[in-house]
Amino acid sequence: MGSLGTWDDFPQALSASLPRFKELLQSDGQLKAFTTSNAIDAPTTFGIKSSGSDNTLLITVTNGKAEASTGKPSSTQFTLSALPQQWEEHFKSVPTMPHQSYWGMFGMNIKQKGIEVQGDQNAFAHWTHVWRRTLELIHDAYCGPMQEDPYQEPTEDHLVGRYVYISAPIWGKCKVFYETSGSGSQPIVFLHTAGSDSRQYHGVMNDSRMLEKCTMYAFDLPGHGRSFPSRNYYPGAHTNTEESYVGCIASFVKALGLHKPIICGASMAGQVCLAVAIRHQEVGAGGTIPLQGSEYLNMERQWYDRSPYVNQSLFNPEWIYGMMSPTAPLPNKQLVWHTYSAQAYGIFHGDLDFYFGGWDGRSRMASIDTKQCPVYMLTGEYDWSNTPSMSQATADKIPGAKHKSMPGLGHFPATENPARFVPHLIEAIDHIQTTRS
């Protein structure tokens, strides 16, 4: 680790690490991939500094490279500013939530004082992939490479995919893609997060413990991943509601003839798991495992994820990248990034219509019958969008529900680290099987 100077002066605190950082700027393949484009026809400079100081680390980006210097924020298009104590937390060897990313410190539905993006806000959104990678390289230079959890290289795939027609309110008749694996007695349906697809569950659906215990299903919502879009709205006009979402799940369960499946999903899918628990008879569910879910979330919506001025295939994956555990294996984090970069225009924003404010279960949690539909909530500790305390507060309102915080995991636990996640999942499945009437 670099010398521990005062973080009142950002460049000075990093002075011993700057030579190594400059080497990484020149050699890092990811940064080169992000900056190599003939469309970059003029230099762009952004800054990183501590609040209360004008001494700024300047990063100048040109086609294929980035260079570091020091100067004043007045010479930048935008500057990332944070309190000294926030930078100190960010540059620990393994930061704690929400300091693992600048987005986490900046906040979404949870705001932290002292964080400020100065200057051109559109430029900040345009270059989010570059400043994120730059901060990672500074961290590597200062602390050494992140000590990631071991990555388990797959050797065999057990998934089989096909299409099925379903019908849902608002979306209408849709041709959706699903995959299945396993031969166990317990059916379980996995639901992907907002703006992504069910490739998130490949690690879990290839896990030997799960292959023996469950018969697993995962499908892409209409218009997501490999599923065909709804013909009931124009491209770019996607939205998600409780009625369409629950109706879609119920139609899928019915189409495949599943008997009392457990429904499990993260983020917006964690929230719909709570809606399914309320409406379990309609869906035919025999239990739910909400991941990263709560009774209600809201925020002041930003439109960078549906803007003609911002490349959403860069912005969307960057916005959610910092919700993961910093120690998650890089190939798994890259898969999350890829699936968020791969979705159609407006899909992510439309899903967030449900995640932020569209779902409101505050008056209905006590009505969940956990004898008929047990609820076991799981929340990764690194999620600053839906924190473990939010999930616990929701579980406390559901008679008979359980909740557990998962160390070393974030907003995408099934994808970040399947090996770490599966034991928690099996514990939840066992609880549902033993308590269900």
Secondary structure, 3 states (H helix, E strand, C coil): CCCCCCCCCHHHHCHHHHHHHHHHHHHCHHHHHHHCCCCCCCCEEEEEEECCCCCEEEEEEECCEEEEEEECHHHCCEEEEECHHHHHHHCCCCCCCCCCCHHHHHCCCCCCCCCEEEECHHHHHHCHHHHHHHHHHHHHHHHCCCCCCCCCCCCCCCCEEEEEEEEECCCEEEEEEEEEECCCCEEEEEECCCCCCHHHHHHHHCCHHHHHHEEEEEECCCCCCCCCCCCCCCCCCCCCCHHHHHHHHHHHHHHHCCCCCEEEEECHHHHHHHHHHHCHHHHCCCCEEEECCCCECCCCCCCHHHCCCCCHHHHHHHHHHCCCCCCCCHHHHHHHHHHHHCCCCCHHHHHHHHHHHHCECCCCHHHCCCCCCCEEEEEECCCCCCCHHHHHHHHCCCCCCEEEEECCCCCCHHHHCHHHHHHHHHHHHHHHHHHCC
